[in-house]
């Protein structure tokens, strides 16, 4: 077992290598909350890499994600996890293969918060992989975005309560996560269809309807910010939300995404406010 100092250094490097959106906000957090959120991101990225893998069949994804979900419900058995992934180890990235390390890295007091949320997410990802991510109704979209992003919001709220005594509204937390995911869906809409044959747009919806869905949930995210009274936590949550708002605006103007200069300006604005 690696010592915590080495594990911290390696975890933060993997985090930096795998996340353009969340690495900087996580550095705003302090002490155990910083480590807890970093561990949570890595654990959830571990299963996300299985869900998104281009060379694994949906049946294999379902089996791996369901089994991982079960392993996360108890003290994590890395031997069983390694055996589960062994046939695919050459295809899966480091962040996935090292799930056990990210859980060890997580402070003991918050570990089950992270495990429970990741377990539920893994279950939801398995369910949607089996359904080939075919969204037909608003209820389908709500369910999918809950599993892959709304859950992040509720987990963060549990961590804020654990680490800082801050209580937040569950539905606003879910809306915060959903809003960020809806912007991702809009940004990747054509790519998802071209490369995967997948559409997250409900039957009969126009792109404008999807924009309205994103705006509705980002508005809940704005209300969620008002419940956070600790500056480091507020900074962490506000940056992805601000980037999502501006990305949505850019797409509504017909652009694919924000410019690098706009991103840098947003980071400066959030930190200065």
N, C-alpha and C positions, 0 to 999 in steps of 0.2 A: 504494500500500500504506500502510495506517495505521501510525503508530508504535505501539510496544508499550504505552506509557502510555495512549494513547487506547483501544487495543484492550482493555486490561485493564479500564478503567473501563466500557466498553460491554459486555464479556463478563459482568462481575459484575452489571451491571444486568439484562441479559437473563436471567441465571441466577436472580436474585431474583424477576423477573417470572414465571418459568415453573416454579419449584420451591418448593412449600411445605415439602417434606420434607427436601430436601438442602442448601438454601442455608446454613442455620445450621451444620450439621455441617461443611460445606466450609470455613467461616470458621475452624474450629478448627485446620485444617492450616496448615503453614508453607511459605513459599518455593515451590520448584519443585513440591513435592507438591500444594500448594494449587492452583496454576495447572494442573497436569496433571489433577487430578481434576475441576476446574471445566470444563476443555476437554473432558474425556471425557463429563461429564454433558451438556454442550451438544451434542456430536456425536451422542450416543445419543438425546437428545431430538429432534434434527433428523430422524432417521429414524423415531422413534416417532410424530411428528406425521403422517408419511405413512401409517404403518400404521393409525393411529386415525382418519384423516380421514373425516368422514361423507359427503362428496360425491364421493369418488373410487371408481371401481369396483375390485373385487378384481383384475381384470386389469391395470388401470393401476398399482395399488399393487405388484403383482408385478413389472411391467416397471421401474418406478422404483427399487424396492428392490434388484432384482438388478443393475441397471446401476450403482447407487451402490456396491453391494458390490464390484463389479469395479474401479471407480475408486479405491476405498480401498486396493486391494492394491498400488498403485504411488504414486510421488509424485503427489499429488492434482492433477488437471487441472480447475481451476475453470471454464475456458471450456466444457469438455465437460459439466460438471455443470449450469452455467447453461443451456446449450442443452437438456439433458435436461428440466429443470424448467420451461422457458419457457412451454409451453402451459398450465401450472397455477400460474404464479407469482402470479396474483391470488388464488388460493385457499389458498396455503401461507403459514405464518407466517414471521416474520423469522428465528427460530431455525433453520428448515430452509433458507431461502434463503442463509444466511450460514455454511454448513458449512465452507467454505474458511477463513473467518476464525477459526473455533474451532481448526482444525488449525494455523494459523499462530501462534495464541495459545499453543498447547501447546509446552512446551520441546522443543527438538530431540531431546534424549536420550530422551524418553519418547513421542515422537510416534508411532512405529511400534507401540508397545504399544497406544496408543489407537486407531490406524487399524485394526490387525489385529482387535481385539476388536469395533470398530464394523462392520467388514466382515463378520465372521462373524454378528453380530447381524442385520445387514441381510439377509443370505442367509436366515437362519432366519425372519425376519419375512415375507420374500417367500414362502417355502415355506408358511407357515401362512396367509397371506392367500389364496393359491391354493386352499388346502383349506378356506377360510371358517372357520378356527379351530374346526373340529369335533373335539373331544376325545372319544375313545371308550374308551381304556384308560389304565391307570396309566402305561404307557410313553409314550403320547401326552402326558400331562400333564407327565411328567418332561422330555420333549424340549422342549415349548413353554416351560416355566418355565426350562429351561436357556438357551434362546436369548434370552429377554427379561430374565432376571434372574441366573441362575447365572453367565452370562458376565461380568456386572458384578463378581461376586465374584472370579472368576479374574483379571480384568483388574486389580482393586484389589490382589490379591496380587502380581501382577507389578510393579505400581507401588511397593508397599511394599518389595519386594526391590531394585528399582532405586534408590529414593530414600532408603531407611533400612536396607537390608541385612537386612530381616526376612523369614524364610522361613515359609510357612504351608502347611497341608494343603489340597490342591486340592479334595477332596471336601467338606471343611468349608466352604470358601469358596463352593462351589456351593450347599451347603445354606443358607448365610447368605442368598444372593440369592433362592433358591427360597422360603425362609420368608417373606421380605418380600412376594414376589409372591403367595404363597398367601393371605396376609391380604388383599391387594388384590382377589383373585378372590372371596373370601368377601364382602367389603364391597360389591362391584359385581355380585354374582351375578344379582340380579333385573334390574338396569338393563341388563346385557349382553344378557340374554334379551329384555327388552321392546323395547330400542332397536335391537339389532343381530341378534337371533335367534341369538345365539352362547352356547354353554354350554361352560365349561372343566371341567365335572364329568364324570368318566368314567362310562360306562354302568353302572347298577346301584349307583352310590355315593349315599349319603345325604349330607346336609349335615354330619352328624357325622363321616362318613369324611373329608370335606374339612377339617374342624377337626383331625382326627388327623394328616392330611398336613401341615398348617401347623405343628402342634406338633412333629412329628418333625423338620422342617427347621429350625424355630427353635431346637430343642435343639442341632442342629449349629452353628447360629450362636452359641449360648452357648459351645460348645467352641472355636469359632474365636476368640472374644474372648480366650481364655486364651493364645493364641499371640502376641498383640500386646503388645510390651513397651515401646512408645513412647507416652507419654500422649496426644499430639495425635492420633495415629492411632487409639488406643483410643477417645477421645472421639468422633471422627468415626464410627466403626463402631457404637458402643454406642447412640447416640441413636436412629437409625432402628430398631434392634433392640428397644430398650425401648418405643418407641411401638408397634411391631408387637405385642409381647407384650400390652400394655395394651389395644390395639384389639381383639385376639382375645378377651381377657377380657370386654370391654364387650359384644361381639357374643354371647358365650356367655351373658351375663346378659340378653340380649334387647334391648340397645340398638344403635342403628345405628353409633355411633362414640363416641370419647372426647369429653368436654366440653373447651372451651377451657382451663378452669382445670386440668383433669387434664393437658393437654398442657404447659401452662406449668410445672406442678409437676414433670413428668417431666424437662423440660429442666433445671430447677434441680437435681434429684437427680443427674442424670448429670454435670453440671458440678462438683457439690460432692464427688462420690465420689472 
